[in-house]
Amino acid sequence: MNISIISLTEKGRILSGKTAGFLEKFHNVRRYCFRKHTDNSAEVFDNLSELVGKIFNINEGIVFICACGIAVRTISPYIATKIVDPAVVVIDDSGKFVISVLSGHIGGANRLAELLADELKAVPVITTATDTGGKFSPDSFAVANSLIIKDIEISKIIASEILDNKKVGFISEYKYKNIPNKITIDKKSYMGMYIGIQDIKPFPITLQLIPKNIIVGVGCKRGTPCEIIENRINESLISAGISPERISALATINIKASEMGIIEYCKKNKLTPEFYTAEELMAVSGDFTVSDFVLKTTGTDNVCERCAVKSGGKLIMRKNSGSGVTVAVAEKDLIIDFERKIL
């Protein structure tokens, strides 16, 4: 995750450094300190509203170290929907409370607040009904298991049913474990969750959760623009009956690490590109489409297929070429774990 930490006071600056030290073990972290209270490892800002406007939509998480009211007023112009909003957490500058403010489930603010409170020996403040009641949350479950929520309104209905101590059904095309007692595999349930890619509704009220477990291996000519790369990826997946929203990773050879088209595509789609050396790719076992020209120019006989498999998937679509771009697709194995946590 990309997480920004914003502080306003001297006590906040010190606390932001401690917070960053913890989060940097797991995430990409940037610190922003008000000009009067900053240090060499932080970026300086003068206008909080302008800063938040610039970073709100490019971060998965924002941690404010200030009064809760300041944070709420500052983020209010930029709030859109729970599907796209980043996790927003507020810590008072004495480090006594860690408050989940926005996108508690899907964004992971609740879990982030819990982790930070544990690290800072503070009190986590979480107000979402399923969490305060110790109940299963479909939203948190979906995000933790890299599942796309097909219909957020049905997700709310499922959550409400669980809050009323009623059981909901469950059907999955993938293996699963640690199923809670409020989830039943009874196919006769009136409402329930279905994990899979088929366009079906096994329950009268069905929450479909689609796995985000597709890896695209990509090769391209030098200077290929982002738009062409994106079009070729989307066309390749759609022709194979795969929704592009299922992409979880993009992999390519390391000589493409500075290719702006790939960098822009990943930034636009919030993907972290994975780069492999020719030696690493040639060590990948499997049946691949071999090209002597590619071997001569890159050091490996295939880029896209080997990259997709190297990234941890099983090849489900071989090399597809066009407009100077090659695309291959692999699917990661998926085991659904009801106890898996966000972050």
C-alpha positions in Angstrom: 0.0 0.0 0.0 1.0 3.6 -0.5 0.4 5.4 2.8 1.0 9.1 3.6 1.4 10.4 7.1 0.6 14.0 7.8 1.5 16.0 10.9 1.0 19.6 12.0 2.8 20.0 15.4 6.1 19.2 16.9 4.7 16.3 19.0 3.0 15.1 15.8 6.2 15.2 13.9 7.9 13.0 16.4 4.9 10.6 16.4 4.8 10.5 12.6 8.5 9.4 12.5 7.7 6.5 14.9 4.6 5.6 12.9 6.5 5.7 9.6 9.2 3.5 11.1 6.6 0.8 11.8 4.6 1.0 8.6 7.7 1.1 6.3 8.3 -2.6 7.2 5.2 -3.4 5.1 4.2 -0.5 2.9 5.4 2.5 0.9 5.3 5.4 3.2 5.7 9.2 2.8 5.8 11.7 5.6 4.4 15.3 5.2 5.2 17.8 8.0 3.9 21.3 8.4 6.8 23.7 7.6 7.2 25.0 11.3 7.7 21.4 12.5 9.6 19.3 10.0 12.8 17.3 9.6 15.0 16.0 6.8 13.1 12.8 6.2 9.8 14.5 5.6 8.3 16.6 2.8 7.2 20.1 3.8 3.8 21.6 3.2 2.2 25.0 4.0 -1.4 24.4 3.0 -3.1 21.3 4.3 -6.1 21.4 2.0 -3.9 21.7 -1.1 -1.7 18.8 0.1 -4.7 16.5 0.7 -6.2 17.4 -2.7 -2.9 16.2 -4.4 -2.5 12.9 -2.5 -6.0 11.8 -1.7 -6.6 9.7 -4.8 -3.1 8.3 -5.2 -2.8 6.7 -1.8 -4.4 3.6 -0.3 -4.1 5.0 3.2 -3.7 8.5 4.8 -2.8 8.9 8.5 -3.4 12.3 10.0 -1.7 13.2 13.3 -3.9 16.0 14.5 -7.4 16.8 15.8 -10.1 14.6 14.2 -12.1 17.6 13.2 -9.3 19.1 11.2 -8.9 15.8 9.3 -12.6 15.4 8.6 -13.0 19.0 7.3 -9.9 18.6 5.1 -10.9 15.3 3.4 -14.6 16.2 3.0 -14.3 17.8 -0.5 -12.6 14.7 -1.9 -14.8 11.8 -0.5 -16.4 9.8 -3.3 -17.5 6.2 -2.5 -16.4 3.4 -0.1 -15.2 1.5 -3.2 -12.5 4.0 -4.1 -11.9 6.2 -1.0 -8.6 5.5 0.8 -8.4 4.4 4.3 -8.2 7.5 6.6 -7.0 7.2 10.2 -6.5 9.9 12.7 -4.1 9.8 15.6 -4.1 12.6 18.3 -0.7 14.1 18.6 -0.3 12.6 22.1 -0.7 9.2 20.6 -3.5 8.1 23.0 -6.2 7.3 20.4 -6.1 5.9 16.8 -9.4 6.6 15.1 -10.7 4.9 12.0 -12.4 7.7 10.1 -13.1 6.6 6.5 -13.2 3.4 4.5 -13.0 1.1 7.5 -13.8 -2.1 5.7 -12.9 -1.9 2.0 -10.1 0.6 2.4 -8.8 -1.2 5.5 -8.9 1.8 7.9 -10.2 -0.4 10.8 -7.4 -2.9 10.5 -4.8 -0.1 10.1 -6.2 1.6 13.2 -5.9 -1.7 15.1 -2.3 -2.2 14.0 -1.2 1.3 14.8 -2.9 1.3 18.1 -1.1 -1.9 19.0 2.3 -0.5 18.0 1.7 2.8 19.8 0.1 1.3 22.9 -2.9 3.5 22.1 -6.7 2.9 22.1 -8.2 2.0 18.7 -11.5 3.7 18.0 -13.7 1.8 15.5 -17.4 2.4 15.1 -18.6 0.2 12.2 -21.4 -2.0 13.4 -20.0 -5.4 12.4 -16.7 -4.7 14.1 -18.2 -3.3 17.4 -20.5 -6.3 17.4 -17.8 -8.8 16.6 -19.6 -9.9 13.5 -18.4 -11.1 10.1 -18.0 -8.2 7.5 -18.5 -9.2 3.8 -16.5 -6.0 2.8 -13.5 -6.8 4.9 -13.6 -10.4 4.0 -13.7 -9.6 0.3 -10.7 -7.2 0.4 -8.6 -9.4 2.6 -9.0 -12.3 0.1 -8.6 -10.1 -3.0 -12.2 -10.5 -4.1 -14.1 -7.9 -6.1 -17.5 -7.0 -4.7 -19.9 -7.2 -7.7 -22.8 -5.2 -6.0 -22.1 -3.1 -2.9 -25.8 -2.7 -2.1 -26.2 -6.5 -1.8 -23.1 -6.5 0.4 -24.9 -4.1 2.7 -27.9 -6.5 2.8 -25.7 -9.5 3.6 -24.0 -7.5 6.4 -27.4 -6.4 7.8 -28.6 -10.1 7.8 -25.5 -11.1 9.8 -26.0 -8.2 12.3 -29.5 -9.6 12.9 -27.9 -12.9 13.9 -29.2 -14.7 10.7 -27.1 -17.1 8.7 -26.2 -16.6 5.0 -25.3 -19.1 2.4 -22.0 -19.7 0.8 -20.8 -21.3 -2.4 -17.3 -21.1 -3.8 -15.5 -22.3 -6.9 -12.3 -22.1 -4.9 -11.0 -23.9 -1.8 -11.8 -22.2 1.5 -11.1 -22.6 5.2 -12.0 -21.2 8.7 -15.7 -20.7 7.7 -17.5 -18.8 10.6 -20.7 -20.1 12.2 -22.9 -17.4 10.6 -21.9 -18.7 7.1 -23.5 -21.9 5.9 -22.9 -24.0 2.9 -26.7 -24.7 2.7 -27.5 -24.1 -1.0 -31.2 -23.6 0.0 -30.5 -20.3 1.8 -32.5 -17.3 0.6 -29.4 -15.1 0.5 -25.7 -15.8 0.3 -22.3 -15.2 -1.2 -21.0 -16.8 -4.3 -17.2 -16.7 -5.1 -16.6 -17.4 -8.8 -16.5 -16.0 -12.3 -19.7 -17.5 -13.7 -22.6 -15.2 -14.3 -25.0 -17.1 -12.0 -27.1 -16.4 -8.9 -27.3 -19.5 -6.8 -29.4 -17.7 -4.1 -32.4 -15.5 -4.7 -30.3 -12.7 -3.2 -26.7 -13.4 -4.2 -23.5 -11.4 -3.5 -21.0 -12.3 -6.1 -17.4 -12.0 -5.2 -15.0 -12.2 -8.1 -11.4 -13.3 -7.6 -8.7 -10.7 -8.4 -6.0 -13.2 -9.1 -5.0 -12.6 -12.7 -1.3 -11.9 -13.6 -0.5 -10.3 -17.0 3.0 -10.9 -18.4 3.9 -8.1 -20.8 6.5 -7.4 -23.4 6.6 -4.3 -25.6 8.7 -2.3 -28.1 10.6 0.6 -26.7 8.5 3.7 -26.4 5.1 2.0 -26.6 2.6 4.4 -25.0 0.4 3.6 -22.1 -2.8 3.7 -24.1 -1.6 1.0 -26.6 -0.4 -1.2 -23.7 -3.7 -0.9 -21.9 -5.7 -1.5 -25.0 -3.8 -4.6 -25.9 -4.0 -6.0 -22.4 -7.8 -5.4 -22.2 -8.4 -6.8 -25.7 -6.4 -9.9 -24.9 -8.2 -10.6 -21.7 -11.7 -9.9 -23.0 -11.1 -12.2 -26.0 -10.3 -14.9 -23.5 -13.4 -14.2 -21.5 -11.5 -12.6 -18.6 -12.5 -9.3 -17.0 -9.6 -6.8 -16.9 -10.7 -5.8 -13.3 -9.4 -9.2 -12.2 -5.7 -8.2 -12.8 -3.7 -8.3 -9.6 -0.2 -7.9 -11.0 1.8 -7.0 -14.1 5.2 -8.7 -14.7 7.8 -8.0 -17.3 11.6 -8.2 -17.8 13.8 -5.9 -15.9 15.1 -4.1 -19.0 11.6 -2.6 -19.2 11.8 -1.1 -15.7 12.1 2.4 -17.1 9.5 2.0 -19.9 7.1 4.9 -19.3 4.1 3.2 -20.9 4.3 0.3 -18.5 5.0 2.6 -15.5 2.0 4.8 -16.4 -0.3 1.8 -16.9 0.6 0.4 -13.5 0.2 3.8 -11.8 -3.2 4.3 -13.5 -4.4 0.8 -12.4 -2.8 0.9 -9.0 -0.5 -2.1 -9.7 3.1 -2.6 -8.6 5.1 -3.8 -11.6 7.2 -6.9 -11.0 10.5 -7.1 -12.9 12.6 -10.2 -13.6 16.0 -10.7 -15.1 16.6 -12.8 -18.2 18.4 -15.4 -16.0 15.4 -15.7 -13.7 13.0 -16.1 -16.6 15.0 -18.7 -18.3 15.0 -20.7 -15.0 11.2 -20.9 -15.1 10.1 -24.4 -16.0 7.2 -25.0 -18.4 6.1 -25.1 -22.1 6.6 -21.7 -23.6 6.3 -20.1 -27.0 10.0 -19.8 -28.0 11.4 -17.0 -30.1 15.1 -16.9 -31.3 14.7 -13.1 -32.0 13.5 -12.4 -28.4 16.3 -14.6 -27.0 18.9 -12.6 -29.0 17.6 -9.2 -28.0 16.6 -9.9 -24.3 18.5 -12.9 -23.2 15.3 -15.0 -22.7 13.4 -16.9 -25.3 10.0 -15.6 -24.1 9.1 -12.6 -22.0 5.4 -12.4 -21.4 4.6 -16.1 -20.7 7.6 -16.7 -18.5 6.9 -13.5 -16.6 3.3 -14.5 -15.9 4.3 -17.9 -14.6 7.3 -16.5 -12.7 5.0 -14.2 -10.8 3.2 -17.2 -9.3 0.5 -18.2 -11.7 -0.6 -21.0 -13.9 -0.6 -20.1 -17.6 -4.1 -19.8 -19.0 -3.5 -17.7 -22.1 -0.4 -17.9 -24.2 1.4 -15.1 -26.0 -0.9 -12.7 -27.7 0.8 -10.1 -30.0 -0.2 -6.9 -31.6 0.7 -3.2 -31.9 4.2 -4.0 -30.6 2.9 -5.5 -27.4 2.9 -9.1 -26.2 0.5 -10.3 -23.5 0.2 -13.6 -21.7 -2.1 -14.4 -18.8 -1.7 -16.6 -15.7 -4.0 -17.3 -12.8 -2.9 -17.6 -9.2 -4.2 -20.4 -7.0 -6.6 -19.1 -4.5 -7.6 -20.4 -1.1 -10.3 -18.4 0.6 -9.5 -17.8 4.3 -12.3 -16.3 6.4 -9.8 -15.4 9.1 -7.4 -13.5 6.7 -7.0 -9.8 7.6 -6.5 -6.7 5.5 -2.9 -5.2 5.6 
